[in-house]
Amino acid sequence: MEAGNRHTMKLSDLQEEIREVIQSSFETPRWIICEIMDITQNYSGHCYLDLIEKDEKSDKILARARATIWASSYRMLKPYFETSTGYELSSGIKILVLARVEFHPVYGLSLNIQDIDPSYTLGDVERKKREIILRLENEGVLDMNKEIPLPIVPQRIAVVSSMSAAGYEDFMDQLRGNPYGYQFYTRLFPAVMQGENAAQSIIESLERIFEYESHFDAVVIIRGGGSKSDLACFDSYDLAYHVSQFPLPVITGIGHEQDDTITDLVAHTRLKTPTAVAGFFIDKLASFEGELEEFQAVLINATLTILNEQKLRLQLYQQKYVSGSIAMVRARQEYLLKLTGNARFQIQQQLRFYDQLILRFMEQLRSTAKYIPQRIAIESLHVMQRFKQLINNKMEGEAKRLEEYHRLVAYAEPGQILKMGFSISRMDGKALKDVKNTSPGSIVETELYSGKFKSKVIDIQKKNIL
């Protein structure tokens, strides 16, 4: 077609020419590496995708194309891919597809996907995980959270989960229904637990928990089960970096029993399910209670042993003191009796001696009376006066000695002890010698020198007597 001096053509002719060139250049399908930017499925079952390629360093989009998977192929490719990889076909996943290049005059260039290689996606995911793990290790934060000590009795728990998640309800039911009756304080910090925004949402919850760090013993990140693609957020570098450096121990239970995510790897403790996380805390408290009971038993046994030893030692001292006191009193009594007996014997001896002396004088008086009656009478009077004086002196001396010994004995009598300021306490009519024989509420009678009174025991304080 000519337009003036220029060669022109219709747009449809141009598009048809392009289609023919593309068709001749790409007669066979090609294996293409790309990333899913967007994916939708219409009511007919056809799948429409936006595919891109990014620069690995800058994430800048280098190329973009539309793609289709017709319903007949999508019904087979979708379950095959998800069963093989554990991931859903979703945004952000890298795939290796076998696609035919097509060009439509109206809709332009597109790729018709005929096959998908799941092994490439698995390899790419693992490669990314290894790179993130190596980066965390090089930064020195990989094991930081594991080094934070978990409290012996962790009862204050910050929970990162979705309020509507079944895993959260399982966790709470397990804690509330524990067979030991332990009480836990929990607070939920809600977060999105799957999808593109999940990692950032969990990070924001951790930042809110950080504001109340002193109120909690540990943090748990829990969710119910799901596919690998549901858990892709837990392989995020940013989330793993925050968890690894969090100042409280982080325990994960994100509901996947086969594979560990990077968040599991950097967490203090990784458990399979929310129920297992609850059981972990219950077991911690039960273990502490068992250790406490064992220590209590050891402490009681040691205390009883010490008390028995001290009781025996006290009894020995008591026996020694009582027997010594009794022996001393008895010795004093025997000594006084002996002194009294000796004094009585000596007086009797003196009386007999002077009786004999008087008899001799009387005989002499009778024999000499007729010669010197007056002299004898005078001498007899002198003798009687001398005898009387000797007897009086002797009796006074012995009386003083007896009085001294009686005074010593009187000091050991209860009445004299009371007079000196001491007291005697009795309970049920018996002298009270040890506080162990009393108890709060007992009635004790106390005797002083000036009288008696009764009192009620309110408190008992024992002394450590060696």
Summary of the structure (lengths in Angstrom):
residues: 466
radius of gyration: 56.4
end to end distance: 126.4
largest distance: 215.5
contacts: 1272
relative contact order: 0.06
helix: 52%
strand: 20%
